[in-house]
Amino acid sequence: MPIVAIDWWMKIFTLFALVLCLGISNGFGKVYPGLKVKGDFREMHLVVEDILPNKFLTREDIVNTVKLRLFSNNIKTKNFSSEYFYVKVTLLPLSDDVNFVYDLELRFTKRSFEYNVSKSVAGLTFAPSQGPYGYTGICSSKDKLLSLIKDAVDTFLVDYIESNMED
């Protein structure tokens, strides 16, 4: 076999190994003790901030997208809890009237007194140690932004579920 053919196969093998390793390393969640909840982790209070009126996205679009991701992981939403999943999307249209800047913030929050955390230190609520679940960027379509929201929620859910399955 010529040396060129062997070199080509080595490149393919190296690329395959790299893709496999990256896929495996990103496929598992990280356990954060702060994401562990008291009670049933399959019930969660959802808080979605209002967004300023715009022609790209509504609050209902965000609520429906997040709820569908929760439901698909057998997590029900409830009206009140000592923990809640906070979602905030900020949009700023650009002058071209096609693109917009977005900031997506996702955060799991707990009430201090339920977890014996001093209100004088943490306030009424606090965000325990957790992964980065938000994005900031420029987008031109509602579908792409909703897809980014789904990805961010999925990243959070992998960590959240893994953290609550630990014994």
LINVEN-V624038 format. One line per field, one symbol per residue. ss: DSSP state (2 for helix, 1 for strand, 0 for the rest). psi: psi as a letter, one per 30 degrees, with the letter a starting at -180 (. if undefined). A space follows every 50 residues. Layout:
ss=???
psi=???
This chain:
ss=00222222222222222222222222000000222000000011111100 00000000222222222222220001110000111111111110000001 11111111111222200022220011000000001111100222222222 22222222222222200
psi=kleeeeeeeeeeeeeeeeeeeeeeeffklkkjeffklkajfgkkkkjjkk lkklgekleeeeeeeeeeeeefghklklfklflljkkkkkkjklffgell kljkkkkkklkeffghkkffefaelljlklljgllkaklfkeeeeeeeee eeeeeeeeeeeeeffk.
